[in-house]
């Protein structure tokens, strides 16, 4: 067989494979677009960068195959170990309120599926994510790596203490509810930094609390949204 | 139904042996069945949440009902050898108590997912069905003697009821002796005793197959029990998952399963001030039936941790120096350490769970460092309402901390739990124990829209106003932090200087003052403004229910002590409209599960009871069917409404759910059993008229007496309270045991073909009645639920003369 024929055949095979891959992803693309349009943009999340990030990140690849068909529905889904992936609106809301810049260094507490970290990684320079459960840390690290997210580092550990070595952070996002704002996280928030965290009891509605540290290090806070989150383990 | 004598050999049926073998077998099997019910309440509370009382009762009723229908469907086969079938039903029921539960643990069901995942529904159905299987087998065994062996219903029914009572009485002390995972040993053992009576045939010879079956039961008794699989959403499951987590102490008893787990990843400090910059020491978490109950800081007794001064709940200590403190409920050691760190002169803790007290005071003393040496600490092992009624001491601060939690809900997660401390009567009792300037303090999680804090403010205001301590608004202060609130109230108005102290406390610790409004800061977001408006309305607005409110925030009373029931059915459509797809997390989980379990149980009951029964009806006319259906459905519903309402009302007097369940279910079973045993004397229509009238009178009078006597009884000892509780239900329960066997006798006299249908209908409405009793208590109150039960008995009385008469004619 001539070289040219071989190349032609290889190209055809690759093209077919690519087409097949795209075709497989096609229903999810549409669902993702609909999710962003109907659940996020329509509900008041209007930052174009955040919307673009959420259109980009394949949420369905962050849940188990048995839940993929529901990945773009407006509710959280179990990811094992009693934890959940937050509903899309909450991810969009929390990301928007942090006003992430391309130069920002972000700390995430509670990696879970890794989806929130992936969205943040589209908008910021670096994302450091801590997950206390080893199985979830391993799985999310693999998923993020497989999807090519090179600016996310996942570590297994107690997120209550943040990530001292990488502090200060421009933004901190806590994705599971706690009864109070951990003092170590407040210390690791840089001047001019923003933090968002659900605060409240388990199995009840909590409040998303937004915290800002000004240039002098003074902290202000306000409740921004009642939500229902899986609890921060140990908290 | 054939009246021919059974033909096969190897049968129990011969005159002399019948009563000797069958009646004790029924007795012990009934004991096993009721013990299984009580044990399942504990097991399912531990695995999931304690909403399962009506569910378990529904399962039992479903099993019994399906038994009757199944016997009708295969009646020709049963008639060939009813004695043998009876023996095998007993032999299968015994191991089923253990095996059904083991099997149910393999069903991947979690009630938490019911609202999220449609697949959870059929799983729930399978789970429900599996746990009903032992009740089905028991029901078959108990029905065969009078449906096929031609026993008089009265003595068999009496043995069944007496056995049930015995099962309840044995189950309660067994809960103190056996770890949670071993509890199913009790119904298994009682079932094994029942098996011993059915091993031989009519000639007295041992049947090898049956003996082998008994050996299998005994084998189950000695092998280790199945590990209990906790829902991953339980607090205990979550903490166990943390790296380095290990259980350091545990105790079990009637009131619950208590464990202490230490995990380095635990940092519990709900509502901690943003001003706190220090460290939270290592903590052990206490669990009651798998739910978090309190925290024990390591070495806290030696050096009270600094963080304990940084909560909104510390407010009363800023208003009263060196108070004599009463804490309602033991929250680990944090409560005492907080009091010690804030200058208390003495602390008295009231906690009914003895096992929890011993766990904290003895088992964890080395970890915790004991109590702070300088502070006198006393723990009283009794219910809060009992203590407040009995102890005449005066206190400067009475704390009810974390009112959003399981501590104040005897049945656990909120809405369906009785909270007798947070009723108007409970608040009244607490206010009466305050000294001059003394403070009543509540704290809990702050929700949006606000609920607990507003409801407790309204309750306090109602009681202050009733005591003519007005304006109530001058006697209350309310603040909040990140996610927690604190409310303090007293009988005398606060001075301006004291309000200044509250304001400074808030300023120093980063909290917000909400009431008095004049002292509060202006501004804040929409949510803050909504909270202030709600609090202001609670303190100064018109009293009474607000029609336009999304939630029910009216004060509750002992007649419907469901403080955490906020859902209003009539505003549910508006609720969903406002919240759209986000409504699910805001719905009260307890009520949702109650309604869902009612729905699933009714679907199963319709499929397994009514449908088959409708197809196998034979020879009975339409009118007869309607009378039979009406009569037995009224009985099934009414019995459950009355029994479960007495159970719930008994929680206040007896102090906890399991005791109330044991005594109510056992008491009703026992006295109804006696009624059934003597029912043959009153089967005439004239006598039965008096019976039904007597039921209605005794049910209502018994409940009225119980309610009226509650307050004086609370101050009495446990023996007196138990005796009084049983005395109020005994007359009604005795009479309530008569109508069912009396009607069954009438149906048996005309051939008995309608008996399985009657049994099925009764079972269906008993299934419904178990959940409807809870729903009635939540929305109508105990009184009206009991009255409805009494009315249903009157209606049944009107139908009684028609039962069997149309068939005969």
Interface residues (C-beta under 8 A of the other chain):
Chain A: X39 X74 X75 X76 X77 X78 X81 X82 X89 X132 X133 X134 X158 X160 X179 X180 X181 X182 X183 X186 X187 X199 X200 X201 X202 X203 X204 X205 X206 X207 X209 X219 X221 X222 X223 X224 X226 X227 X228 X231 X233 X234 X235
Chain B: X113 X116 X117 X231 X232 X233 X235 X237 X238 X239 X241 X242 X243 X263 X264 X265 X266 X267 X268 X269 X270 X271 X272 X274 X276 X277 X278 X279 X404 X405 X413 X445 X446 X447 X448 X449 X482 X483 X484 X510 X524 X525 X527 X528 X581 X582 X584 X585 X586 X589
